[in-house]
């Protein structure tokens, strides 16, 4: 499958959500999203710009939990969009899959936790992402034409949407605020709130 997406910082997520709802967007999922990225001890996957990700979704108010295992290929830019190949499969027992990955010699190298509200509008998916300590991001995914229509529906400037990675948004947040971002719950427990990343 080919993943095509753009992201933007959202200043007032509630207002933008109301705007897309008024444009006909339908809320399909809300709750906690936990990503665990795995790699070999020598970082071979990262060196090839590949990702093995175990994603766990907790549905708000329903007590339900779903999961999927993903492989993502190298990122490339096509006509101003972030594009990469992706293969995904649903997972019935994420704890068992985590054990299998560890058994294969892989370890968690990155944790990403956020509260999300995910909408569909036409052929696009819009996901509002609230991180523990960082700007709220809006990811828009789909075919380019569907992405462009969804962006118009947000009422945000087209120039706000970029093909940048999460790390780029983190770096800008830290440069602007002088505060170290936290993109997972574990990072909130560190005593480094006022220490921007140096690498």
Backbone as a printed PyTorch tensor [residue, N CA C, xyz], in Angstrom:
tensor([[[  0.8410,  -1.1740,   0.0000],
         [  0.0000,   0.0000,   0.0000],
         [  0.8910,   1.2440,   0.0000]],

        [[  0.4470,   2.2730,  -0.6610],
         [  1.2000,   3.5220,  -0.7600],
         [  0.5860,   4.5380,   0.1900]],

        [[  1.3750,   4.9960,   1.1580],
         [  0.9170,   5.9870,   2.1260],
         [  1.3230,   7.3710,   1.6320]],

        [[  0.3540,   8.2680,   1.5170],
         [  0.5970,   9.6470,   1.0790],
         [ -0.0020,  10.5650,   2.1370]],

        [[  0.8040,  11.5220,   2.6460],
         [  0.2850,  12.3440,   3.7380],
         [  0.9750,  13.7010,   3.8090]],

        [[  0.3190,  14.5950,   4.5470],
         [  0.8600,  15.8900,   4.9360],
         [  0.4790,  16.1260,   6.3870]],

        [[  1.2650,  16.9890,   7.0710],
         [  0.9630,  17.3330,   8.4530],
         [  1.0090,  18.8450,   8.6320]],

        [[  0.2920,  19.3220,   9.6660],
         [  0.3060,  20.7400,  10.0160],
         [  0.1510,  20.8880,  11.5200]],

        [[  0.6970,  21.9760,  12.0580],
         [  0.4460,  22.3460,  13.4390],
         [ -0.9300,  23.0090,  13.5040]],

        [[ -1.7050,  22.6600,  14.5260],
         [ -3.0510,  23.2100,  14.6980],
         [ -3.0880,  23.9880,  16.0110]],

        [[ -3.3860,  25.2640,  15.9360],
         [ -3.4320,  26.0870,  17.1360],
         [ -4.6720,  25.8520,  17.9720]],

        [[ -5.8280,  25.7260,  17.3450],
         [ -7.0950,  25.5230,  18.0540],
         [ -7.7730,  24.2920,  17.4550]],

        [[ -7.4140,  23.1400,  17.9890],
         [ -7.9080,  21.8790,  17.4260],
         [ -9.4210,  21.7680,  17.5120]],

        [[-10.0110,  22.2550,  18.6130],
         [-11.4670,  22.1520,  18.7470],
         [-12.1750,  22.9440,  17.6460]],

        [[-11.6620,  24.1340,  17.3490],
         [-12.2790,  24.9550,  16.3030],
         [-12.1340,  24.2960,  14.9450]],

        [[-10.9700,  23.7200,  14.6610],
         [-10.7710,  23.0750,  13.3570],
         [-11.6200,  21.8210,  13.2580]],

        [[-11.7600,  21.0920,  14.3600],
         [-12.6400,  19.9250,  14.3390],
         [-14.0740,  20.3400,  14.0180]],

        [[-14.5520,  21.4340,  14.6240],
         [-15.9110,  21.8950,  14.3180],
         [-16.0330,  22.2870,  12.8470]],

        [[-14.9830,  22.8750,  12.3080],
         [-15.0060,  23.2900,  10.9030],
         [-15.1010,  22.0890,   9.9760]],

        [[-14.3040,  21.0350,  10.2370],
         [-14.3570,  19.8720,   9.3440],
         [-15.6580,  19.0960,   9.5350]],

        [[-16.1810,  19.0950,  10.7510],
         [-17.4780,  18.4420,  10.9720],
         [-18.5740,  19.1630,  10.1900]],

        [[-18.5230,  20.4820,  10.1750],
         [-19.5110,  21.2540,   9.4190],
         [-19.3770,  20.9980,   7.9280]],

        [[-18.1700,  20.6230,   7.4900],
         [-17.9390,  20.3220,   6.0750],
         [-18.3190,  18.8840,   5.7220]],

        [[-18.7840,  18.1170,   6.7180],
         [-19.2410,  16.7530,   6.4530],
         [-18.3060,  15.6620,   6.9180]],

        [[-17.2160,  16.0080,   7.5970],
         [-16.3010,  14.9750,   8.0890],
         [-16.9980,  14.1370,   9.1550]],

        [[-16.6790,  12.8460,   9.1570],
         [-17.3000,  11.9110,  10.0990],
         [-16.2500,  11.3680,  11.0570]],

        [[-16.4930,  11.4980,  12.3590],
         [-15.5780,  10.9650,  13.3640],
         [-15.6650,   9.4440,  13.3630]],

        [[-14.5320,   8.7800,  13.1490],
         [-14.5270,   7.3140,  13.0980],
         [-13.7810,   6.6890,  14.2610]],

        [[-12.9160,   7.4620,  14.9330],
         [-12.1710,   6.9070,  16.0540],
         [-11.6750,   8.0290,  16.9460]],

        [[-11.7640,   7.8270,  18.2470],
         [-11.1680,   8.7540,  19.2060],
         [-10.6250,   7.9300,  20.3560]],

        [[ -9.4720,   8.3090,  20.8440],
         [ -8.8700,   7.5810,  21.9520],
         [ -7.3590,   7.6930,  21.9350]],

        [[ -6.7310,   6.7600,  22.6000],
         [ -5.2750,   6.7780,  22.7480],
         [ -4.6300,   5.9180,  21.6640]],

        [[ -3.5610,   6.4250,  21.0980],
         [ -2.8050,   5.7060,  20.0770],
         [ -1.3770,   5.5550,  20.5840]],

        [[ -0.9100,   4.3250,  20.6900],
         [  0.4360,   4.0440,  21.1760],
         [  1.2340,   3.3520,  20.0770]],

        [[  2.3360,   3.9600,  19.6820],
         [  3.2210,   3.3640,  18.6810],
         [  4.5170,   2.9340,  19.3490]],

        [[  4.9830,   1.7440,  19.0200],
         [  6.2820,   1.2600,  19.4530],
         [  7.0500,   0.8620,  18.2050]],

        [[  8.1580,   1.5700,  17.9690],
         [  8.9850,   1.2940,  16.8020],
         [ 10.1460,   0.3970,  17.2160]],

        [[ 10.4110,  -0.6020,  16.4040],
         [ 11.4310,  -1.6030,  16.7080],
         [ 12.5750,  -1.5240,  15.7060]],

        [[ 13.7690,  -1.8920,  16.1900],
         [ 14.9360,  -1.9370,  15.3190],
         [ 15.9230,  -2.9530,  15.8840]],

        [[ 16.9330,  -3.2730,  15.0830],
         [ 18.0070,  -4.1490,  15.5310],
         [ 18.9530,  -3.3610,  16.4290]],

        [[ 19.8260,  -4.0630,  17.1290],
         [ 20.7610,  -3.4020,  18.0440],
         [ 21.6780,  -2.4280,  17.3170]],

        [[ 21.9950,  -2.7210,  16.0660],
         [ 22.8950,  -1.8330,  15.3040],
         [ 22.1410,  -0.7860,  14.4760]],

        [[ 20.8180,  -0.7040,  14.6520],
         [ 20.0360,   0.3130,  13.9470],
         [ 19.9430,   0.1010,  12.4470]],

        [[ 19.9340,  -1.1590,  12.0230],
         [ 19.9400,  -1.4590,  10.5870],
         [ 18.6910,  -0.9490,   9.8750]],

        [[ 17.5340,  -1.0290,  10.5240],
         [ 16.3040,  -0.5650,   9.8770],
         [ 16.3340,   0.9530,   9.7060]],

        [[ 16.7120,   1.6650,  10.7590],
         [ 16.7820,   3.1230,  10.6700],
         [ 17.7780,   3.5540,   9.6000]],

        [[ 18.8630,   2.8160,   9.4750],
         [ 19.8730,   3.1490,   8.4670],
         [ 19.3050,   3.0450,   7.0600]],

        [[ 18.3150,   2.1680,   6.8830],
         [ 17.6560,   2.0210,   5.5750],
         [ 16.3760,   2.8550,   5.4910]],

        [[ 16.0960,   3.6530,   6.5360],
         [ 14.8740,   4.4520,   6.6290],
         [ 13.6350,   3.5660,   6.5390]],

        [[ 13.6880,   2.4290,   7.2280],
         [ 12.5530,   1.5290,   7.3240],
         [ 12.0710,   1.4920,   8.7670]],

        [[ 10.7940,   1.1670,   8.9460],
         [ 10.1960,   1.1540,  10.2740],
         [  9.4030,  -0.1330,  10.4510]],

        [[  9.6070,  -0.7890,  11.5970],
         [  8.6980,  -1.8310,  12.0650],
         [  7.9650,  -1.2250,  13.2450]],

        [[  6.6430,  -1.1540,  13.1490],
         [  5.8510,  -0.4750,  14.1690],
         [  4.7250,  -1.3670,  14.6660]],

        [[  4.6060,  -1.4460,  15.9850],
         [  3.4470,  -2.0750,  16.6180],
         [  2.5810,  -0.9450,  17.1480]],

        [[  1.3650,  -0.8400,  16.6380],
         [  0.4530,   0.2450,  17.0100],
         [ -0.7250,  -0.3380,  17.7850]],

        [[ -1.0020,   0.2630,  18.9520],
         [ -2.1250,  -0.1690,  19.7800],
         [ -3.1010,   0.9940,  19.9000]],

        [[ -4.3700,   0.7250,  19.6130],
         [ -5.4160,   1.7480,  19.6330],
         [ -6.3920,   1.4500,  20.7630]],

        [[ -6.5800,   2.4330,  21.6470],
         [ -7.5470,   2.3190,  22.7320],
         [ -8.7170,   3.2370,  22.3910]],

        [[ -9.8950,   2.6650,  22.1990],
         [-11.0510,   3.4550,  21.8070],
         [-11.6730,   4.1160,  23.0190]],

        [[-11.8490,   5.4250,  22.9130],
         [-12.3650,   6.2390,  24.0110],
         [-13.7640,   5.7930,  24.4120]],

        [[-13.9660,   5.5460,  25.7000],
         [-15.2880,   5.2310,  26.2190],
         [-15.7640,   3.8120,  25.9780]],

        [[-15.0630,   3.0640,  25.1230],
         [-15.5330,   1.7230,  24.7910],
         [-14.7320,   0.6300,  25.4790]],

        [[-13.5700,   0.9950,  26.0200],
         [-12.7260,  -0.0100,  26.6400],
         [-12.1450,  -0.9870,  25.6440]],

        [[-12.2900,  -0.7100,  24.3500],
         [-11.8130,  -1.6270,  23.3190],
         [-10.3500,  -1.3390,  22.9960]],

        [[ -9.6430,  -2.3820,  22.5910],
         [ -8.2490,  -2.2450,  22.1970],
         [ -8.0360,  -3.0050,  20.8980]],

        [[ -7.4430,  -2.3310,  19.9180],
         [ -7.0850,  -2.9680,  18.6720],
         [ -5.6150,  -2.7270,  18.4060]],

        [[ -5.0380,  -3.5210,  17.5210],
         [ -3.6150,  -3.3520,  17.2440],
         [ -3.3030,  -3.7640,  15.8200]],

        [[ -2.1950,  -3.2490,  15.3270],
         [ -1.7090,  -3.6520,  14.0160],
         [ -0.1880,  -3.5910,  14.0000]],

        [[  0.3900,  -4.4190,  13.1450],
         [  1.8300,  -4.4420,  12.9220],
         [  2.0840,  -3.8950,  11.5280]],

        [[  3.0250,  -2.9480,  11.4340],
         [  3.2960,  -2.2770,  10.1650],
         [  4.7720,  -2.3590,   9.8070]],

        [[  5.0260,  -2.4770,   8.5250],
         [  6.3570,  -2.2200,   7.9660],
         [  6.2120,  -1.0070,   7.0630]],

        [[  7.1350,  -0.0340,   7.2370],
         [  7.1350,   1.1540,   6.3970],
         [  8.4710,   1.2400,   5.6780]],

        [[  8.3990,   1.4580,   4.3810],
         [  9.6090,   1.6080,   3.5860],
         [ 10.1760,   3.0110,   3.6700]],

        [[ 11.2610,   3.2510,   2.9580],
         [ 11.8990,   4.5720,   2.9840],
         [ 10.9520,   5.6880,   2.5430]],

        [[ 11.0930,   6.8290,   3.1900],
         [ 10.2800,   8.0000,   2.8630],
         [ 10.8450,   8.7030,   1.6450]],

        [[  9.9470,   9.1680,   0.7960],
         [ 10.3720,   9.9780,  -0.3490],
         [  9.3670,  11.1140,  -0.5360]],

        [[  9.7790,  12.0960,  -1.2710],
         [  8.9270,  13.2320,  -1.5760],
         [  8.4590,  13.1200,  -3.0200]],

        [[  7.1530,  13.2470,  -3.2120],
         [  6.5840,  13.2370,  -4.5610],
         [  5.6210,  14.4050,  -4.6760]],

        [[  5.9710,  15.3630,  -5.5100],
         [  5.1040,  16.5210,  -5.7640],
         [  4.6960,  17.2350,  -4.4760]],

        [[  5.6110,  17.2680,  -3.4970],
         [  5.3220,  17.9760,  -2.2530],
         [  4.5960,  17.1610,  -1.2020]],

        [[  4.4080,  15.8590,  -1.4220],
         [  3.7590,  14.9810,  -0.4610],
         [  4.7790,  14.0030,   0.1090]],

        [[  4.5810,  13.6280,   1.3700],
         [  5.3800,  12.5750,   1.9750],
         [  4.7880,  11.2430,   1.5440]],

        [[  5.6280,  10.3820,   0.9750],
         [  5.1520,   9.1150,   0.4140],
         [  6.0620,   7.9840,   0.8930]],

        [[  5.4550,   6.8790,   1.2610],
         [  6.2370,   5.6800,   1.5550],
         [  5.3480,   4.4540,   1.3870]],

        [[  5.9780,   3.3330,   1.0860],
         [  5.2450,   2.0750,   1.0000],
         [  4.9740,   1.5760,   2.4110]],

        [[  3.8120,   0.9370,   2.5870],
         [  3.4320,   0.4630,   3.9120],
         [  2.6840,  -0.8610,   3.7640]],

        [[  3.0420,  -1.8210,   4.6170],
         [  2.3280,  -3.0960,   4.6920],
         [  1.8450,  -3.2420,   6.1290]],

        [[  0.5400,  -3.4960,   6.3090],
         [ -0.0400,  -3.5660,   7.6470],
         [ -0.8820,  -4.8180,   7.8000]],

        [[ -0.9400,  -5.3030,   9.0440],
         [ -1.8090,  -6.4320,   9.3490],
         [ -2.3650,  -6.2670,  10.7450]],

        [[ -3.6430,  -6.5870,  10.8980],
         [ -4.2510,  -6.5550,  12.2130],
         [ -3.6110,  -7.5770,  13.1340]],

        [[ -3.6040,  -7.2820,  14.4300],
         [ -2.9560,  -8.1250,  15.4320],
         [ -3.9600,  -8.4130,  16.5340]],

        [[ -4.1770,  -9.6860,  16.8260],
         [ -5.1210, -10.0510,  17.8750],
         [ -4.5190,  -9.9240,  19.2680]],

        [[ -3.2230, -10.1830,  19.3970],
         [ -2.5590, -10.1780,  20.7020],
         [ -1.2660,  -9.3660,  20.5980]],

        [[ -1.3290,  -8.0450,  20.8360],
         [ -0.1300,  -7.2190,  20.6770],
         [  1.0010,  -7.5870,  21.6320]],

        [[  0.6640,  -8.1000,  22.8220],
         [  1.7130,  -8.5010,  23.7540],
         [  2.5080,  -9.6820,  23.2010]],

        [[  1.8010, -10.6240,  22.5750],
         [  2.4850, -11.7680,  21.9750],
         [  3.3520, -11.3180,  20.8040]],

        [[  2.8430, -10.4060,  19.9920],
         [  3.6240,  -9.9110,  18.8520],
         [  4.8650,  -9.1760,  19.3440]],

        [[  4.7350,  -8.3860,  20.4150],
         [  5.9000,  -7.7180,  20.9890],
         [  6.9350,  -8.7490,  21.4250]],

        [[  6.4730,  -9.8570,  22.0080],
         [  7.3830, -10.9300,  22.4100],
         [  8.0810, -11.5640,  21.2160]],

        [[  7.3540, -11.7380,  20.1290],
         [  7.9560, -12.2980,  18.9090],
         [  9.0320, -11.3610,  18.3740]],

        [[  8.7280, -10.0780,  18.3510],
         [  9.7120,  -9.1160,  17.8530],
         [ 10.9740,  -9.1170,  18.7120]],

        [[ 10.7860,  -9.1850,  20.0350],
         [ 11.9530,  -9.2770,  20.9200],
         [ 12.7220, -10.5670,  20.6720]],

        [[ 11.9880, -11.6560,  20.4520],
         [ 12.6290, -12.9380,  20.1830],
         [ 13.4550, -12.9240,  18.9020]],

        [[ 13.0680, -12.0820,  17.9690],
         [ 13.8090, -11.9410,  16.7140],
         [ 15.0130, -11.0070,  16.8630]],

        [[ 15.2140, -10.4880,  18.0720],
         [ 16.3580,  -9.6170,  18.3040],
         [ 16.0710,  -8.1440,  18.1110]],

        [[ 14.7910,  -7.7870,  17.9800],
         [ 14.4300,  -6.3830,  17.8220],
         [ 14.0900,  -5.7830,  19.1900]],

        [[ 14.3360,  -4.4950,  19.3310],
         [ 14.0320,  -3.7980,  20.5810],
         [ 13.3080,  -2.4980,  20.2550]],

        [[ 12.5200,  -2.0180,  21.2040],
         [ 11.8270,  -0.7400,  21.0320],
         [ 12.8700,   0.3780,  21.0430]],

        [[ 12.8620,   1.1650,  19.9690],
         [ 13.8030,   2.2850,  19.8650],
         [ 13.0850,   3.6310,  19.9120]],

        [[ 11.7640,   3.6170,  19.7870],
         [ 11.0150,   4.8760,  19.8230],
         [  9.6090,   4.5970,  20.3010]],

        [[  9.1210,   5.4120,  21.2300],
         [  7.7490,   5.3330,  21.7140],
         [  7.0550,   6.6330,  21.3360]],

        [[  5.8320,   6.5140,  20.8380],
         [  5.0210,   7.6880,  20.5080],
         [  3.6140,   7.4360,  21.0340]],

        [[  3.1540,   8.3240,  21.9040],
         [  1.8190,   8.2120,  22.5040],
         [  1.0610,   9.4950,  22.2510]],

        [[ -0.1930,   9.3880,  21.8680],
         [ -1.0090,  10.5870,  21.7230],
         [ -2.4940,  10.2330,  21.7980]],

        [[ -3.2650,  11.2540,  22.1660],
         [ -4.7160,  11.1610,  22.1020],
         [ -5.1310,  11.6550,  20.7300]],

        [[ -5.9780,  10.8920,  20.0510],
         [ -6.3210,  11.2330,  18.6760],
         [ -7.8220,  11.3140,  18.4790]],

        [[ -8.1930,  12.0910,  17.4710],
         [ -9.5600,  12.1070,  16.9470],
         [ -9.4020,  11.9670,  15.4360]],

        [[ -9.9450,  10.8990,  14.9000],
         [ -9.7450,  10.5830,  13.4820],
         [-11.0660,  10.6950,  12.7220]],

        [[-11.0070,  11.4270,  11.6210],
         [-12.1840,  11.6720,  10.7850],
         [-11.9350,  11.1530,   9.3740]],

        [[-13.0280,  10.8770,   8.6710],
         [-12.9470,  10.6510,   7.2360],
         [-13.7500,  11.7460,   6.5470]],

        [[-13.2290,  12.1840,   5.4270],
         [-13.9120,  13.1830,   4.6110],
         [-13.5870,  12.8680,   3.1670]],

        [[-14.5990,  12.4480,   2.4080],
         [-14.3250,  11.9740,   1.0580],
         [-13.3890,  10.7760,   1.1500]],

        [[-12.3280,  10.7990,   0.3850],
         [-11.3610,   9.7060,   0.4280],
         [-10.1930,   9.9640,   1.3520]],

        [[-10.2520,  11.0110,   2.1700],
         [ -9.1300,  11.3750,   3.0410],
         [ -9.4170,  11.0120,   4.4940]],

        [[ -8.3450,  10.7700,   5.2210],
         [ -8.3910,  10.5900,   6.6610],
         [ -7.7150,  11.7920,   7.3050]],

        [[ -8.3650,  12.3840,   8.2900],
         [ -7.7990,  13.5040,   9.0360],
         [ -7.6560,  13.0670,  10.4830]],

        [[ -6.4470,  13.1400,  11.0180],
         [ -6.2240,  12.7070,  12.3860],
         [ -5.6040,  13.8360,  13.2060]],

        [[ -6.3350,  14.2910,  14.2260],
         [ -5.8500,  15.2880,  15.1670],
         [ -5.0720,  14.5530,  16.2520]],

        [[ -3.8230,  14.9560,  16.4790],
         [ -2.9340,  14.2410,  17.3850],
         [ -2.4820,  15.1610,  18.5250]],

        [[ -2.8620,  14.8080,  19.7580],
         [ -2.4930,  15.5550,  20.9590],
         [ -1.3980,  14.7660,  21.6930]],

        [[ -0.1920,  15.2890,  21.6690],
         [  0.9520,  14.6380,  22.3040],
         [  1.0470,  15.0730,  23.7620]],

        [[  1.7960,  14.3380,  24.5920],
         [  1.9160,  14.7220,  25.9990],
         [  2.4200,  16.1570,  26.2100]],

        [[  3.4210,  16.5780,  25.4420],
         [  3.9050,  17.9560,  25.5190],
         [  4.5190,  18.3310,  24.1720]],

        [[  3.6750,  18.8880,  23.3290],
         [  4.0960,  19.2790,  21.9830],
         [  2.9180,  19.9460,  21.3140]],

        [[  3.1540,  20.5640,  20.1690],
         [  2.0450,  21.1330,  19.4070],
         [  1.0580,  20.0360,  19.0080]],

        [[ -0.2060,  20.4120,  18.8560],
         [ -1.1950,  19.5020,  18.2800],
         [ -0.9430,  19.4620,  16.7760]],

        [[ -0.8960,  18.2490,  16.2350],
         [ -0.6860,  18.0860,  14.7990],
         [ -1.9440,  17.5360,  14.1540]],

        [[ -2.1320,  17.9070,  12.8990],
         [ -3.1950,  17.3460,  12.0650],
         [ -2.5340,  16.6440,  10.8950]],

        [[ -2.7560,  15.3370,  10.8070],
         [ -2.2530,  14.5530,   9.6810],
         [ -3.3960,  14.3030,   8.7120]],

        [[ -3.1530,  14.5590,   7.4350],
         [ -4.1530,  14.3040,   6.3970],
         [ -3.5550,  13.2940,   5.4310]],

        [[ -4.2680,  12.1820,   5.2440],
         [ -3.7500,  11.0780,   4.4400],
         [ -4.7760,  10.6700,   3.3960]],

        [[ -4.3030,  10.2780,   2.2290],
         [ -5.1740,   9.8200,   1.1560],
         [ -4.5170,  10.0660,  -0.1800]],

        [[ -5.2990,   9.9960,  -1.2410],
         [ -4.7900,  10.3730,  -2.5580],
         [ -4.6060,  11.8910,  -2.5830]],

        [[ -3.6500,  12.3930,  -3.3630],
         [ -3.3920,  13.8440,  -3.3660],
         [ -4.6360,  14.7100,  -3.5460]],

        [[ -5.5040,  14.3690,  -4.4730],
         [ -6.7030,  15.1940,  -4.6910],
         [ -7.6050,  15.1970,  -3.4720]],

        [[ -7.7190,  14.0420,  -2.7980],
         [ -8.5340,  13.9560,  -1.5810],
         [ -7.8990,  14.7540,  -0.4440]],

        [[ -6.5710,  14.7030,  -0.3460],
         [ -5.8640,  15.4850,   0.6570],
         [ -6.1390,  16.9660,   0.4580]],

        [[ -6.0480,  17.4230,  -0.7730],
         [ -6.2460,  18.8520,  -1.0450],
         [ -7.6660,  19.2990,  -0.7010]],

        [[ -8.6590,  18.4720,  -1.0040],
         [-10.0380,  18.8220,  -0.6620],
         [-10.2240,  18.8680,   0.8510]],

        [[ -9.5980,  17.9250,   1.5560],
         [ -9.7080,  17.9010,   3.0110],
         [ -9.0380,  19.1190,   3.6340]],

        [[ -7.9030,  19.5220,   3.0890],
         [ -7.2140,  20.7020,   3.6090],
         [ -8.0920,  21.9400,   3.4610]],

        [[ -8.7460,  22.0810,   2.3210],
         [ -9.6610,  23.2150,   2.1300],
         [-10.7340,  23.1960,   3.2070]],

        [[-11.2330,  22.0040,   3.5290],
         [-12.3110,  21.8720,   4.5200],
         [-11.8570,  22.2570,   5.9260]],

        [[-10.5500,  22.2000,   6.2030],
         [-10.0710,  22.5610,   7.5410],
         [-10.1140,  24.0650,   7.7800]],

        [[-10.0810,  24.8520,   6.7010],
         [-10.0040,  26.3000,   6.8420],
         [ -8.6060,  26.8020,   7.1670]],

        [[ -7.6290,  25.8860,   7.2620],
         [ -6.2480,  26.2710,   7.5320],
         [ -5.5420,  26.6460,   6.2400]],

        [[ -4.5190,  27.4780,   6.3040],
         [ -3.7760,  27.8290,   5.0810],
         [ -3.0830,  26.6070,   4.4940]],

        [[ -3.1080,  26.4910,   3.1810],
         [ -2.4270,  25.3550,   2.5320],
         [ -0.9490,  25.3180,   2.8900]],

        [[ -0.3430,  26.4820,   3.0560],
         [  1.0870,  26.5530,   3.3600],
         [  1.4210,  25.9790,   4.7330]],

        [[  0.4160,  25.7950,   5.5830],
         [  0.6710,  25.2230,   6.9120],
         [  0.9870,  23.7350,   6.8390]],

        [[  0.6210,  23.0830,   5.7400],
         [  0.7760,  21.6320,   5.6020],
         [  2.0760,  21.3070,   4.8860]],

        [[  2.8560,  20.4050,   5.4940],
         [  4.1550,  20.0500,   4.9210],
         [  4.3300,  18.5360,   4.9170]],

        [[  5.3450,  18.1040,   4.2080],
         [  5.6820,  16.6830,   4.1440],
         [  6.6860,  16.2880,   5.2160]],

        [[  6.9430,  17.1770,   6.1520],
         [  7.9670,  16.9300,   7.1660],
         [  7.5960,  15.7710,   8.0840]],

        [[  8.6320,  15.2200,   8.7280],
         [  8.4690,  14.1330,   9.6840],
         [  8.1630,  14.6920,  11.0690]],

        [[  7.7370,  13.8070,  11.9680],
         [  7.4570,  14.2000,  13.3400],
         [  8.6800,  14.8660,  13.9710]],

        [[  9.8680,  14.3450,  13.7100],
         [ 11.0870,  14.9180,  14.3040],
         [ 11.2670,  16.3850,  13.9310]],

        [[ 10.8450,  16.7680,  12.7390],
         [ 10.9520,  18.1720,  12.3200],
         [ 10.0070,  19.0600,  13.1290]],

        [[  8.8040,  18.5670,  13.3890],
         [  7.8460,  19.3330,  14.2000],
         [  8.3380,  19.4470,  15.6440]],

        [[  8.9320,  18.3700,  16.1550],
         [  9.4990,  18.3990,  17.5010],
         [ 10.5970,  19.4500,  17.5900]],

        [[ 11.4940,  19.4660,  16.6050],
         [ 12.6100,  20.4150,  16.6240],
         [ 12.1070,  21.8560,  16.5920]],

        [[ 11.0870,  22.1190,  15.7920],
         [ 10.5480,  23.4840,  15.7210],
         [  9.8700,  23.8920,  17.0310]],

        [[  9.1460,  22.9590,  17.6330],
         [  8.5050,  23.2400,  18.9210],
         [  9.5590,  23.6080,  19.9580]],

        [[ 10.6140,  22.8180,  20.0300],
         [ 11.6480,  23.0590,  21.0300],
         [ 12.4050,  24.3520,  20.7640]],

        [[ 12.6720,  24.6570,  19.4960],
         [ 13.3690,  25.9020,  19.1630],
         [ 12.5000,  27.1110,  19.5120]],

        [[ 11.1830,  26.9830,  19.2990],
         [ 10.2750,  28.1000,  19.5520],
         [ 10.0290,  28.3240,  21.0360]],

        [[  9.9210,  27.2220,  21.8030],
         [  9.5080,  27.3350,  23.2030],
         [ 10.6580,  27.2380,  24.1960]],

        [[ 11.7680,  26.6350,  23.7770],
         [ 12.8530,  26.3860,  24.7150],
         [ 12.5480,  25.2620,  25.6880]],

        [[ 11.4860,  24.5010,  25.4100],
         [ 11.0500,  23.3980,  26.2710],
         [ 11.2160,  22.0870,  25.5100]],

        [[ 11.6920,  21.0720,  26.2010],
         [ 11.8550,  19.7700,  25.5720],
         [ 10.4850,  19.1460,  25.3140]],

        [[ 10.2420,  18.7160,  24.1030],
         [  8.9740,  18.0720,  23.7650],
         [  8.8890,  16.6920,  24.4030]],

        [[  7.6610,  16.2340,  24.6060],
         [  7.4160,  14.8660,  25.0650],
         [  6.4030,  14.2570,  24.1090]],

        [[  6.8360,  13.2700,  23.3360],
         [  5.9190,  12.6220,  22.3930],
         [  5.4830,  11.2500,  22.8900]],

        [[  5.8990,  10.9070,  24.1050],
         [  5.3940,   9.6870,  24.7380],
         [  5.2780,   9.9340,  26.2350]],

        [[  4.4870,   9.1070,  26.8860],
         [  4.2390,   9.2870,  28.3160],
         [  5.5250,   9.1850,  29.1210]],

        [[  6.4240,   8.2940,  28.7370],
         [  7.6640,   8.1010,  29.4810],
         [  8.4970,   9.3820,  29.5300]],

        [[  8.4680,  10.1800,  28.4520],
         [  9.2670,  11.4020,  28.4100],
         [  8.7680,  12.4520,  29.3910]],

        [[  7.5260,  12.3530,  29.8280],
         [  7.0060,  13.2940,  30.8220],
         [  7.6020,  13.0410,  32.1980]],

        [[  8.1000,  11.8420,  32.4300],
         [  8.6410,  11.5110,  33.7480],
         [ 10.0780,  11.9830,  33.9060]],

        [[ 10.7170,  12.3870,  32.8240],
         [ 12.0940,  12.8650,  32.9070],
         [ 12.1350,  14.2860,  33.4400]],

        [[ 13.1610,  14.5910,  34.1880],
         [ 13.3100,  15.9320,  34.7480],
         [ 14.1010,  16.8080,  33.7800]],

        [[ 13.5460,  17.0090,  32.5900],
         [ 14.2830,  17.7730,  31.5750],
         [ 13.3620,  18.7000,  30.7990]],

        [[ 12.2820,  19.1170,  31.4210],
         [ 11.3060,  19.9600,  30.7270],
         [ 11.9420,  21.1880,  30.0880]],

        [[ 12.9000,  21.8040,  30.7880],
         [ 13.4950,  23.0440,  30.2850],
         [ 14.7920,  22.8150,  29.5180]],

        [[ 15.0440,  21.5810,  29.1390],
         [ 16.3020,  21.2880,  28.4320],
         [ 16.0090,  20.8230,  27.0260]],

        [[ 16.0840,  21.7280,  26.0570],
         [ 15.8490,  21.3180,  24.6620],
         [ 16.8390,  20.2400,  24.2390]],

        [[ 16.4320,  19.4430,  23.2830],
         [ 17.3150,  18.4030,  22.7680],
         [ 18.5100,  19.0290,  22.0890]],

        [[ 19.6380,  18.3670,  22.1980],
         [ 20.8480,  18.8700,  21.5400],
         [ 21.1620,  18.0790,  20.2960]],

        [[ 20.4710,  16.9810,  20.0780],
         [ 20.7400,  16.1770,  18.8840],
         [ 19.4420,  15.8660,  18.1710]]])
